[in-house]
């Protein structure tokens, strides 16, 4: 492997400590150079050789750093991304890319002027369950699709205490938290929709931001429903696909987040084991014969995102998640909010 990319992380909360630092630390193409912690020094316990900064401004002033991971709260993504780009750094930005299309456009213009790369951290493209769904679609096993549902539900009745997710701050709420994952997957699988209708609601009295949403994306001969809630104790299928030849049901079974939260160390090789049990049902027609069978996913690997990112920065490889993709998800969110407020279908043409 060639050049090593010195990398700084803007925050060491859940995102920084679980989804970024472990991957940057073990990937041979990156060096975990610096981490920002405003008050604590937790990162030094695990990474004692890493520089500790108390502000994003200090991090951006470090001339040795080439890549900055912007993983602060969503409403700060624009400010901190702009600071990093202005300082001449490439950036990897957590979802949502920004909280408005206008902000996204301004960052993309700045990066273009400076010849820098923006990549959006859409790690759910690298989930095993999503890849199983994509494979079924790519192989056209269901014929022409007519109805698809993608959902991500959890059961968390008590507030998390994170105001940037559940408080009265810009970009708070489940639509900005989980929505970018579901919207990004839908756009990757089916392309740009014609219009959107949204129901956005607050289920729990103890929080300020909406914690439930359902978006309906309208295509010419397809409807895609995206939904997420925090009041679902009994989990159901994460993906439901119905086409003119058959159906595919897929659970959310990727174990990477669970293992990382438990302290697992990722690697370039496949480090995440499979669930060990069937997690999908394919019921369709193949070569004139009706087939119904249980399916089992192959584990995903978030390290592939960092591998793709490294190649794009050093060897002219394709940007794994270009900023236009991030801007598109924000455009859908903005249209969804408009739809919910005005209680009407909003055109996306």
matplotlib code that plots the C-alpha trace (Angstrom):
import matplotlib.pyplot as plt

x = [0.0, 1.2, 0.8, -0.6, -3.3, -3.1, -6.6, -8.3, -11.7, -13.9, -15.7, -15.2, -18.8, -20.5, -19.8, -16.1, -15.3, -17.3, -17.7, -14.6, -11.5, -11.3, -11.4, -8.9, -6.6, -6.3, -6.5, -2.9, -3.7, -4.7, -3.0, -5.2, -3.4, -5.7, -9.1, -11.2, -12.6, -13.9, -13.7, -12.8, -9.7, -11.2, -9.5, -6.1, -6.9, -7.3, -5.1, -2.3, -0.1, -2.9, -3.0, -5.8, -7.4, -10.1, -11.7, -12.3, -10.5, -7.3, -7.7, -8.1, -5.0, -2.8, -1.0, -0.1, -3.7, -5.0, -8.5, -11.0, -13.9, -16.8, -18.9, -20.2, -24.0, -25.8, -26.6, -22.8, -21.8, -21.9, -19.8, -17.2, -17.0, -16.5, -13.7, -12.0, -12.3, -11.1, -8.0, -7.3, -8.5, -10.5, -13.5, -15.6, -18.9, -21.4, -25.0, -26.9, -24.4, -26.0, -29.4, -30.3, -29.7, -28.4, -25.6, -24.8, -24.4, -22.2, -19.8, -19.7, -18.8, -16.1, -14.6, -14.6, -12.8, -10.1, -9.8, -10.8, -12.9, -16.1, -17.3, -20.5, -20.5, -23.3, -22.1, -25.5, -24.6, -22.1, -24.6, -25.0, -28.8, -28.9, -26.4, -28.7, -31.6, -29.5, -28.5, -32.1, -32.9, -29.9, -30.6, -34.3, -35.5, -38.8, -39.7, -40.9, -41.2, -44.5, -44.2, -41.1, -40.9, -37.7, -38.0, -35.7, -37.5, -36.2, -37.7, -36.4, -39.1, -36.7, -35.1, -31.4, -30.6, -29.0, -30.6, -29.2, -31.2, -34.3, -34.3, -35.5, -32.4, -32.1, -31.7, -33.1, -35.5, -35.6, -36.0, -32.6, -31.1, -32.3, -33.9, -30.6, -29.9, -33.2, -33.5, -29.9, -30.7, -33.9, -32.1, -29.3, -31.8, -34.5, -33.2, -34.8, -38.6, -41.2, -42.7, -43.0, -45.7, -44.7, -46.2, -43.9, -45.0, -43.8, -44.8, -43.1, -44.2, -40.7, -38.9, -39.3, -38.3, -40.4, -39.4, -41.5, -41.8, -43.1, -42.2, -43.9, -41.7, -43.7, -42.2, -44.1, -44.9, -43.5, -44.2, -41.4, -42.4, -39.6, -40.4, -38.7, -40.1, -38.7, -41.8, -41.6, -40.8, -41.5, -39.3, -40.6, -39.0, -36.6, -37.1, -40.3, -40.2, -43.1, -42.8, -44.7, -42.9, -42.5, -41.6, -38.5, -38.5, -35.3, -34.6, -32.2, -29.6, -26.2, -24.2, -21.5, -22.9, -23.7, -20.2, -18.5, -20.5, -19.3, -15.7, -14.9, -11.9, -12.6, -10.1, -9.7, -10.8, -14.3, -14.3, -18.1, -19.6, -23.0, -26.0, -26.0, -29.7, -31.8, -32.9, -34.8, -37.5, -37.5, -40.7, -40.6, -40.5, -37.2, -37.0, -40.8, -40.7, -42.2, -39.5, -40.0, -36.9, -35.2, -32.0, -29.0, -27.0, -23.3, -21.8, -21.0, -17.9, -17.8, -14.0, -14.9, -16.1, -12.7, -11.0, -13.0, -12.3, -8.5, -8.4, -10.5, -8.0, -4.8, -5.4, -8.1, -10.8, -14.4, -15.7, -17.7, -20.4, -20.0, -21.5, -24.3, -25.7, -25.7, -27.4, -30.1, -31.0, -31.3, -33.5, -35.9, -35.9, -36.8, -39.6, -40.8, -41.0, -42.9, -45.3, -46.0, -46.6, -48.8, -50.4, -49.9, -47.8, -44.7, -43.2, -39.5, -39.1]
y = [0.0, 3.5, 6.8, 6.8, 9.4, 11.2, 11.5, 13.5, 12.8, 15.8, 14.0, 10.9, 10.0, 6.9, 7.7, 8.4, 5.6, 2.9, 3.6, 5.6, 5.4, 1.5, 1.4, 4.2, 2.8, -0.7, 0.2, 0.3, 3.2, 5.6, 6.9, 7.9, 11.2, 13.3, 13.3, 16.1, 15.8, 19.1, 18.0, 14.4, 12.4, 9.0, 8.5, 8.5, 5.3, 3.4, 5.4, 6.9, 8.0, 10.1, 13.9, 15.2, 18.5, 20.4, 22.0, 21.4, 24.6, 23.2, 20.0, 21.9, 24.0, 20.8, 21.0, 17.3, 16.2, 15.4, 13.9, 15.2, 13.0, 15.4, 13.4, 16.2, 16.7, 17.2, 20.9, 21.5, 19.5, 22.6, 24.7, 22.1, 20.8, 24.3, 24.9, 21.7, 22.4, 26.0, 24.5, 22.3, 19.0, 16.3, 15.3, 12.3, 13.6, 11.6, 11.5, 13.7, 15.4, 18.8, 19.8, 21.8, 21.5, 25.1, 24.1, 21.0, 23.1, 25.6, 22.9, 21.2, 24.5, 25.2, 21.7, 22.1, 25.4, 23.9, 20.6, 18.6, 15.5, 15.2, 11.7, 11.0, 8.2, 6.1, 2.9, 1.0, 0.4, -2.1, -4.0, -7.7, -7.5, -4.5, -6.3, -9.4, -7.1, -5.5, -8.9, -10.0, -6.8, -6.9, -10.5, -9.5, -12.5, -10.8, -9.5, -5.9, -4.5, -2.9, -2.4, -2.1, -1.3, -0.4, 0.1, 0.6, 0.3, 0.3, 0.2, 3.1, 4.6, 6.7, 9.8, 9.5, 12.9, 13.9, 17.2, 17.2, 14.0, 14.5, 18.1, 21.3, 21.8, 22.1, 18.6, 16.8, 13.9, 10.4, 11.7, 13.3, 10.4, 7.2, 8.8, 9.3, 5.6, 4.5, 7.3, 6.6, 2.9, 3.6, 6.0, 3.5, 0.8, 2.6, 6.0, 9.4, 9.3, 11.5, 12.7, 12.1, 12.0, 12.1, 11.5, 12.8, 12.5, 12.6, 9.4, 9.9, 12.7, 13.1, 14.2, 17.4, 16.2, 13.8, 10.2, 8.6, 9.0, 7.3, 8.5, 7.2, 7.6, 7.6, 6.1, 5.4, 1.8, 1.4, 2.6, 2.6, 3.1, 4.2, 4.2, 4.3, 4.4, 4.1, 2.4, -1.0, -3.8, -6.7, -6.4, -7.4, -7.6, -4.7, -5.1, -6.2, -6.5, -7.6, -7.9, -9.4, -12.8, -13.0, -11.6, -11.3, -10.6, -9.7, -9.1, -6.5, -9.0, -7.4, -7.8, -5.2, -2.5, -5.0, -6.5, -3.0, -1.8, -4.9, -4.0, -6.0, -5.0, -4.7, -5.7, -5.5, -9.2, -10.3, -9.9, -10.0, -13.5, -14.4, -14.7, -18.4, -18.6, -18.0, -14.3, -14.0, -15.7, -15.8, -16.8, -16.4, -18.2, -19.3, -21.0, -21.6, -23.3, -21.7, -21.6, -20.8, -21.0, -19.5, -17.4, -16.5, -13.3, -13.0, -10.6, -7.1, -5.1, -1.3, -1.5, -1.7, 1.9, 3.0, 0.8, 2.5, 5.9, 5.2, 4.2, 7.3, 9.6, 7.9, 6.0, 7.8, 5.4, 6.2, 8.3, 5.7, 8.2, 11.5, 14.6, 14.7, 11.5, 13.2, 16.3, 14.1, 12.6, 16.0, 17.1, 14.2, 15.1, 18.7, 17.6, 15.2, 18.0, 20.2, 17.3, 16.6, 20.3, 20.9, 17.4, 16.9, 15.1, 17.1, 16.8, 16.1, 16.8]
z = [0.0, -0.9, 1.0, 4.5, 5.0, 8.3, 9.7, 12.4, 14.0, 15.1, 18.0, 20.1, 21.0, 19.8, 16.2, 16.7, 19.1, 17.4, 13.7, 12.8, 15.1, 15.2, 11.4, 10.8, 13.4, 11.8, 8.1, 6.8, 4.5, 7.2, 10.4, 13.3, 14.0, 16.1, 17.9, 19.3, 22.8, 24.3, 27.9, 28.4, 27.4, 26.8, 23.5, 25.1, 27.0, 23.8, 21.5, 23.7, 20.7, 19.1, 19.5, 21.6, 20.6, 22.5, 19.4, 15.7, 15.0, 16.6, 14.6, 11.3, 12.1, 12.2, 8.9, 9.0, 8.7, 5.3, 6.0, 8.6, 9.7, 10.5, 12.9, 15.2, 15.6, 12.3, 12.7, 13.0, 9.9, 7.6, 10.0, 10.7, 7.1, 5.8, 8.4, 7.3, 3.6, 4.1, 5.9, 2.8, 4.2, 2.4, 4.5, 5.4, 6.7, 8.8, 7.8, 7.3, 5.0, 6.0, 7.2, 4.1, 0.4, 0.3, 2.8, 0.8, -2.4, -0.7, 0.6, -2.8, -4.5, -1.9, -2.3, -6.1, -6.0, -3.7, -5.5, -2.4, -1.9, 0.1, 1.0, 2.9, 5.5, 4.3, 6.0, 5.6, 2.0, 3.4, 5.6, 4.7, 4.7, 2.3, 0.0, 0.0, -1.1, -3.8, -5.2, -5.5, -7.4, -9.6, -10.6, -11.3, -9.3, -8.6, -12.0, -12.2, -8.7, -7.6, -3.9, -1.6, 2.1, 4.0, 7.7, 10.7, 14.0, 17.6, 21.1, 23.1, 25.3, 27.4, 25.9, 25.1, 26.5, 23.2, 22.3, 18.7, 18.1, 20.3, 21.3, 19.7, 17.6, 13.8, 12.2, 15.3, 14.9, 13.5, 9.9, 10.1, 12.1, 10.4, 7.4, 5.5, 5.6, 4.3, 1.7, 0.4, 0.0, -1.9, -4.2, -4.8, -5.6, -7.5, -8.6, -8.3, -7.5, -9.1, -5.8, -2.1, 0.6, 4.3, 7.7, 10.5, 14.1, 17.7, 19.5, 22.8, 25.1, 26.7, 23.5, 21.4, 18.0, 15.8, 16.4, 13.8, 10.0, 6.9, 3.5, 0.3, -2.7, -6.0, -9.1, -12.4, -11.6, -8.1, -4.6, -2.0, 1.7, 4.1, 7.8, 11.3, 14.8, 18.3, 19.7, 18.2, 20.7, 18.3, 15.2, 11.8, 8.3, 7.6, 3.8, 2.0, -1.8, -4.0, -7.8, -10.7, -10.3, -6.5, -3.1, -0.9, 2.8, 4.6, 8.3, 9.6, 10.6, 10.1, 13.3, 12.7, 15.0, 17.7, 17.7, 17.5, 20.5, 22.3, 21.6, 18.5, 16.5, 12.7, 10.0, 6.3, 6.1, 6.9, 10.7, 11.3, 11.6, 10.1, 12.3, 11.7, 11.0, 7.9, 7.8, 4.6, 2.5, -1.3, -2.9, -6.7, -10.0, -11.5, -14.9, -14.9, -11.5, -8.3, -5.6, -1.9, 0.3, 3.3, 2.6, 4.8, 4.2, 3.9, 6.5, 5.4, 6.2, 6.9, 6.3, 2.6, 2.8, 4.2, 1.6, -1.2, 0.3, 0.4, -3.2, -4.2, -2.4, -3.6, -6.8, -8.7, -7.6, -7.5, -4.6, -2.7, -1.6, -3.4, -1.9, -4.6, -3.0, 0.4, -1.1, -2.7, 0.6, 2.2, -0.7, -0.1, 3.7, 2.9, 0.5, 3.2, 5.8, 3.3, 2.5, 6.2, 7.0, 4.0, 4.0, 0.3, -2.3, -3.2, -6.7, -7.0, -10.7]

ax = plt.figure().add_subplot(projection="3d")
ax.plot(x, y, z, "-o")
ax.set_aspect("equal")
plt.show()
